[in-house]
């Protein structure tokens, strides 16, 4: 686990098998509010996981 370079609110966690997940805590507003949001994104997915994309026209 490490802090994302250049960010004070994002950490990236690397797991065995190729998984990497980014976690970010933010308030989504320029003004001070008591509400916080938590974002999670997959950065790296294990090579054993299949991916299928369907184009919608």
C-alpha positions as CSV (number, residue, x, y, z in Angstrom):
1,X,0.0,0.0,0.0
2,X,1.4,3.4,-0.9
3,X,0.2,7.0,-1.3
4,X,-0.3,8.0,-5.0
5,X,2.4,10.3,-6.2
6,X,1.3,13.9,-6.0
7,X,-1.9,13.2,-4.1
8,X,-2.8,13.7,-0.4
9,X,-6.1,11.9,-0.6
10,X,-5.4,8.7,-2.8
11,X,-3.8,5.4,-1.9
12,X,-3.1,2.5,-4.2
13,X,-3.1,-1.1,-2.9
14,X,-1.3,-3.8,-4.9
15,X,-2.3,-7.4,-4.3
16,X,-0.8,-10.7,-5.4
17,X,-1.9,-11.9,-8.9
18,X,-1.9,-8.4,-10.5
19,X,-4.7,-6.7,-8.8
20,X,-4.3,-3.0,-8.0
21,X,-7.0,-0.8,-6.5
22,X,-7.0,3.0,-6.0
23,X,-8.9,4.4,-3.0
24,X,-9.7,8.2,-2.8
25,X,-11.5,10.1,0.0
26,X,-12.9,13.5,-1.1
27,X,-15.8,16.0,-0.5
28,X,-16.6,16.7,-4.2
29,X,-17.1,20.4,-3.4
30,X,-15.0,23.5,-3.3
31,X,-16.6,24.6,0.0
32,X,-16.1,23.0,3.4
33,X,-18.9,20.5,4.1
34,X,-19.3,17.6,6.6
35,X,-20.0,15.1,3.8
36,X,-17.3,12.9,2.3
37,X,-17.2,10.6,-0.6
38,X,-15.1,7.4,-1.1
39,X,-14.1,6.4,-4.6
40,X,-12.6,3.0,-5.6
41,X,-11.1,2.2,-9.0
42,X,-9.5,-0.9,-10.4
43,X,-6.1,0.1,-11.8
44,X,-4.8,-3.4,-12.6
45,X,-6.8,-6.6,-13.1
46,X,-5.3,-10.1,-12.8
47,X,-4.4,-11.6,-16.1
48,X,-6.5,-14.7,-15.2
49,X,-9.7,-12.6,-15.4
50,X,-11.4,-12.5,-18.8
51,X,-12.8,-9.3,-20.2
52,X,-15.5,-9.0,-22.8
53,X,-16.7,-5.7,-24.2
54,X,-20.0,-5.2,-26.1
55,X,-20.2,-2.1,-28.3
56,X,-23.6,-0.4,-28.2
57,X,-24.4,1.5,-31.3
